[in-house]
Structures are given as structure tokens and as C-alpha cells.
Amino acid sequence: MSSKLSLAFRKAASRDLPVLVQVYEDAFAEKNEATNLPQYLGWSMDDRDIRIIVAETEDKKIAGFVMTEFNSATMRNAVNVAQLAVAPAFQGQGVGRALLEQVEEAALKNEFDTVTLQVRKGNATARGLYDSMGFRVMGEERKYYRDGESGVEMKKYLSPIDPPKGFHLPRFVKRMMSIYV
Ligand SMILES: CC(C)(COP(=O)(O)OP(=O)(O)OC[C@H]1O[C@@H](n2cnc3c(N)ncnc32)[C@H](O)[C@@H]1OP(=O)(O)O)[C@@H](O)C(=O)NCCC(=O)NCCS
């Protein structure tokens, strides 16, 4: 685990909702993406394809959370990171990186081979984190965000061997590789 803090990770529970809303609002400050955030997070908790993982400090403070969409039918073999937020007091201490590592671990465990995400073009901190974790830019969508900022689509292939574009290793081969490599 890469965080400088001692963190525990667990699935979010309904009782966490007010804290998650606070963490999100503080993290995004002016650039608040979701207007109906409490409802959105509440619905997400009941959706079986969505998982919210929280990072908790030793004194049980929620330092950050990540929301992921797991749906092999609609997203092939990709897990999508829908939200990632770290409370300002805990930023820059490896929490975001550790949360993404949890996502990668869960993806592999569930036989998903790719993690995707969308990020604001100008979000240097988040893009620095994703770059350093091996995410690659796949494309850009102009005016993706409500305020007109472009969105950048990023992707990380999780298997030890990154196959050429358009080539997909069979699942059983990937499973064997994750055991032996
Ligand atoms: C983006 C965010 C999730 C990162 O979480 P974090 O816990 O602060 O990040 P970490 O400490 O795990 O990782 C920091 C890494 O980001 C990168 N980074 C940090 N600040 C950076 C900057 N100003 N420019 C470029 N890269 C930067 C570095 O790679 C750094 O790794 P290092 O410490 O090993 O050098 C957090 O800052 C946040 O919640 N921001 C507001 C909400 C947001 O933008 N969410 C992402 C939406 S896509």
C-alpha cells in the first residue's frame, strides 16, 4: 500500500452518506459536478453495479472515496471510475493512489482487465496521479463538462502484458497470467 497514512478500506454504508457528500463538496469546491449529490450517492449505494470504497484513517475519519461502475455487459471488461474524491486535509498523502489501487485489485479479482476514467483536461493533480499510475490518454471530448471544459478519457490495462489495440486475450489466459506472473 502506497499511502503515507495508515488506512483501512471498506465498502461505503448508508450511514456514511453525509460524510461522503461533505468530502465530495470540499474536494471539488467550486467545480461541483453533481447538483443532486446526496440522492445520487444514495441511489448509487443501492445499485449492484456500483461500488463505493472508502478510505478510513486509524481514528475512523473518512479521508476519501472512490465510486466505480462494474458491469461486464455494458462495459465489456472495463471498470469505470465514476468519482474519486479526497478530503482536502488528506490530499497529497497517497489516499487517491491507494483508492485506485483498491479499484485495480477489485477489478482483477472480478476478472475485469481494464480501468477507465474521465478527467477534466485542466485537472493537473488528478492527471498527474493517473499518469503516474500508468493510465493512458485514449481521447478527448470537447465540452464534456457543464462549464464547457473538455474531458479526457483515460484507460489502464491491468494485465502484465499490454496487448496491441483490438487484440483481446482470452479470460482463462489472463487468469493464468495473474497467477504465474
Ligand atoms: C485528485 C485527487 C483524488 C488525488 O488524491 P490525493 O490523495 O491528493 O493524491 P495522492 O497523494 O494519492 O497522489 C498524488 C499524486 O498526484 C500527482 N500530483 C499531485 N499534485 C500534483 C500536481 N500539482 N501536478 C501534477 N501531479 C500532481 C503526483 O503523481 C502525486 O504522486 P506523488 O505524491 O507520488 O508524487 C485529490 O487531489 C482530489 O480529491 N482532488 C479534487 C477532486 C478531484 O479532482 N478528483 C478527481 C476527479 S477525476
The ligand as an SDF file (V2000), in Angstrom:
LIG
                    3D

 48 50  0  0  0  0  0  0  0  0999 V2000
   -7.0910   14.1630   -7.4200 C   0  0  0  0  0  0  0  0  0  0  0  0
   -7.1270   13.5780   -6.0140 C   0  0  0  0  0  0  0  0  0  0  0  0
   -8.1640   12.4850   -5.9490 C   0  0  0  0  0  0  0  0  0  0  0  0
   -5.7340   12.9780   -5.7220 C   0  0  0  0  0  0  0  0  0  0  0  0
   -5.7770   12.3870   -4.4590 O   0  0  0  0  0  0  0  0  0  0  0  0
   -4.5640   12.5960   -3.4410 P   0  0  0  0  0  0  0  0  0  0  0  0
   -4.7800   11.6960   -2.2860 O   0  0  0  0  0  0  0  0  0  0  0  0
   -4.3940   14.0410   -3.1730 O   0  0  0  0  0  0  0  0  0  0  0  0
   -3.3470   12.1040   -4.3390 O   0  0  0  0  0  0  0  0  0  0  0  0
   -2.1370   11.1740   -3.8980 P   0  0  0  0  0  0  0  0  0  0  0  0
   -1.4550   11.7900   -2.7240 O   0  0  0  0  0  0  0  0  0  0  0  0
   -2.5440    9.7630   -3.8150 O   0  0  0  0  0  0  0  0  0  0  0  0
   -1.2300   11.2640   -5.1970 O   0  0  0  0  0  0  0  0  0  0  0  0
   -0.7060   12.4030   -5.5070 C   0  0  0  0  0  0  0  0  0  0  0  0
   -0.0760   12.1770   -6.8540 C   0  0  0  0  0  0  0  0  0  0  0  0
   -0.7290   13.0480   -7.7390 O   0  0  0  0  0  0  0  0  0  0  0  0
    0.2230   13.6880   -8.5050 C   0  0  0  0  0  0  0  0  0  0  0  0
    0.1720   15.1040   -8.1870 N   0  0  0  0  0  0  0  0  0  0  0  0
   -0.1060   15.7180   -7.0300 C   0  0  0  0  0  0  0  0  0  0  0  0
   -0.1340   17.0490   -7.2000 N   0  0  0  0  0  0  0  0  0  0  0  0
    0.1490   17.2670   -8.4910 C   0  0  0  0  0  0  0  0  0  0  0  0
    0.2450   18.4220   -9.3110 C   0  0  0  0  0  0  0  0  0  0  0  0
    0.0440   19.6470   -8.8150 N   0  0  0  0  0  0  0  0  0  0  0  0
    0.5600   18.2490  -10.5980 N   0  0  0  0  0  0  0  0  0  0  0  0
    0.7610   17.0370  -11.1160 C   0  0  0  0  0  0  0  0  0  0  0  0
    0.6470   15.9070  -10.3890 N   0  0  0  0  0  0  0  0  0  0  0  0
    0.3440   16.0280   -9.1130 C   0  0  0  0  0  0  0  0  0  0  0  0
    1.5440   13.0760   -8.2310 C   0  0  0  0  0  0  0  0  0  0  0  0
    1.7360   11.9980   -9.1440 O   0  0  0  0  0  0  0  0  0  0  0  0
    1.3670   12.5360   -6.8500 C   0  0  0  0  0  0  0  0  0  0  0  0
    2.1270   11.4140   -6.6430 O   0  0  0  0  0  0  0  0  0  0  0  0
    3.4420   11.5370   -5.7120 P   0  0  0  0  0  0  0  0  0  0  0  0
    2.9680   12.0790   -4.3860 O   0  0  0  0  0  0  0  0  0  0  0  0
    3.9360   10.1380   -5.6200 O   0  0  0  0  0  0  0  0  0  0  0  0
    4.3320   12.4860   -6.4380 O   0  0  0  0  0  0  0  0  0  0  0  0
   -7.4170   14.6630   -4.9310 C   0  0  0  0  0  0  0  0  0  0  0  0
   -6.4640   15.6720   -5.0380 O   0  0  0  0  0  0  0  0  0  0  0  0
   -8.8070   15.2580   -5.0410 C   0  0  0  0  0  0  0  0  0  0  0  0
   -9.7560   14.7560   -4.4440 O   0  0  0  0  0  0  0  0  0  0  0  0
   -8.9300   16.3490   -5.8050 N   0  0  0  0  0  0  0  0  0  0  0  0
  -10.2000   17.0360   -6.0030 C   0  0  0  0  0  0  0  0  0  0  0  0
  -11.2260   16.1680   -6.7000 C   0  0  0  0  0  0  0  0  0  0  0  0
  -10.7030   15.6070   -7.9970 C   0  0  0  0  0  0  0  0  0  0  0  0
  -10.0820   16.3070   -8.7950 O   0  0  0  0  0  0  0  0  0  0  0  0
  -10.9910   14.3090   -8.2320 N   0  0  0  0  0  0  0  0  0  0  0  0
  -10.5960   13.6000   -9.4330 C   0  0  0  0  0  0  0  0  0  0  0  0
  -11.6150   13.8280  -10.4810 C   0  0  0  0  0  0  0  0  0  0  0  0
  -11.2210   12.9600  -11.9650 S   0  0  0  0  0  0  0  0  0  0  0  0
  1  2  1  0
  2  3  1  0
  2  4  1  0
  2 36  1  0
  4  5  1  0
  5  6  1  0
  6  7  2  0
  6  8  1  0
  6  9  1  0
  9 10  1  0
 10 11  2  0
 10 12  1  0
 10 13  1  0
 13 14  1  0
 14 15  1  0
 15 16  1  0
 15 30  1  0
 16 17  1  0
 17 18  1  0
 17 28  1  0
 18 19  1  0
 18 27  1  0
 19 20  2  0
 20 21  1  0
 21 22  1  0
 21 27  2  0
 22 23  1  0
 22 24  2  0
 24 25  1  0
 25 26  2  0
 26 27  1  0
 28 29  1  0
 28 30  1  0
 30 31  1  0
 31 32  1  0
 32 33  2  0
 32 34  1  0
 32 35  1  0
 36 37  1  0
 36 38  1  0
 38 39  2  0
 38 40  1  0
 40 41  1  0
 41 42  1  0
 42 43  1  0
 43 44  2  0
 43 45  1  0
 45 46  1  0
 46 47  1  0
 47 48  1  0
M  END
$$$$
